[in-house]
């Protein structure tokens, strides 16, 4: 069996999980999330323990077994603890500022980039003297925060020669040697 799929999920106190017609709804202190489950995967909820079972060892059933268990577990962690992603802006003149749900980035282009973020995401942007500016995203939805962080990073990906660009905090960039002068 799938190691991930067969692991039970313990539901912490303060979180309510309901399963109705293959739709799992998770409510907690940080918000509410919903996920539709494929009908081939059976979901049982007993005594604050959630288990997932599959009908056979078919390859499709095996992959969905672990997938839906992980998605529901991410939802439970999100509504209790939440998720945070930090992005670092590396480059001369790179700046960021946040006002409400609007993130403004200066990434070396001729114009600033203004992004309107979804309401589920809280954003803060900070610039400290002597350090690279960074953008910090907070949300209870792991899929949404990952997609938004990826979109911000795609605006100016880190390049391999000088390492300039938008990167995740503590991301290692593989560097290349530049051209050497020849005589």
Secondary structure as the mmCIF struct_conf table of DSSP 4:
data_model
#
loop_
_struct_conf.conf_type_id
_struct_conf.id
_struct_conf.beg_label_comp_id
_struct_conf.beg_label_asym_id
_struct_conf.beg_label_seq_id
_struct_conf.end_label_comp_id
_struct_conf.end_label_asym_id
_struct_conf.end_label_seq_id
HELX_RH_AL_P HELX_RH_AL_P1 UNK A 3 UNK A 6
BEND BEND1 UNK A 7 UNK A 7
STRN STRN1 UNK A 9 UNK A 10
HELX_LH_PP_P HELX_LH_PP_P1 UNK A 11 UNK A 12
TURN_TY1_P TURN_TY1_P1 UNK A 13 UNK A 14
STRN STRN2 UNK A 16 UNK A 20
TURN_TY1_P TURN_TY1_P2 UNK A 21 UNK A 22
STRN STRN3 UNK A 23 UNK A 28
TURN_TY1_P TURN_TY1_P3 UNK A 29 UNK A 30
STRN STRN4 UNK A 31 UNK A 36
TURN_TY1_P TURN_TY1_P4 UNK A 39 UNK A 40
STRN STRN5 UNK A 41 UNK A 46
TURN_TY1_P TURN_TY1_P5 UNK A 47 UNK A 48
STRN STRN6 UNK A 49 UNK A 54
BEND BEND2 UNK A 55 UNK A 56
HELX_RH_AL_P HELX_RH_AL_P2 UNK A 59 UNK A 80
TURN_TY1_P TURN_TY1_P6 UNK A 81 UNK A 81
STRN STRN7 UNK A 83 UNK A 90
BEND BEND3 UNK A 91 UNK A 91
TURN_TY1_P TURN_TY1_P7 UNK A 92 UNK A 93
STRN STRN8 UNK A 95 UNK A 99
TURN_TY1_P TURN_TY1_P8 UNK A 100 UNK A 101
STRN STRN9 UNK A 102 UNK A 106
BEND BEND4 UNK A 108 UNK A 111
STRN STRN10 UNK A 113 UNK A 116
TURN_TY1_P TURN_TY1_P9 UNK A 119 UNK A 120
STRN STRN11 UNK A 122 UNK A 126
TURN_TY1_P TURN_TY1_P10 UNK A 129 UNK A 130
BEND BEND5 UNK A 131 UNK A 131
STRN STRN12 UNK A 133 UNK A 139
BEND BEND6 UNK A 140 UNK A 140
HELX_RH_AL_P HELX_RH_AL_P3 UNK A 142 UNK A 154
TURN_TY1_P TURN_TY1_P11 UNK A 155 UNK A 155
BEND BEND7 UNK A 156 UNK A 156
STRN STRN13 UNK A 157 UNK A 157
HELX_LH_PP_P HELX_LH_PP_P2 UNK A 158 UNK A 159
TURN_TY1_P TURN_TY1_P12 UNK A 160 UNK A 162
STRN STRN14 UNK A 165 UNK A 168
TURN_TY1_P TURN_TY1_P13 UNK A 169 UNK A 170
HELX_LH_PP_P HELX_LH_PP_P3 UNK A 171 UNK A 175
#
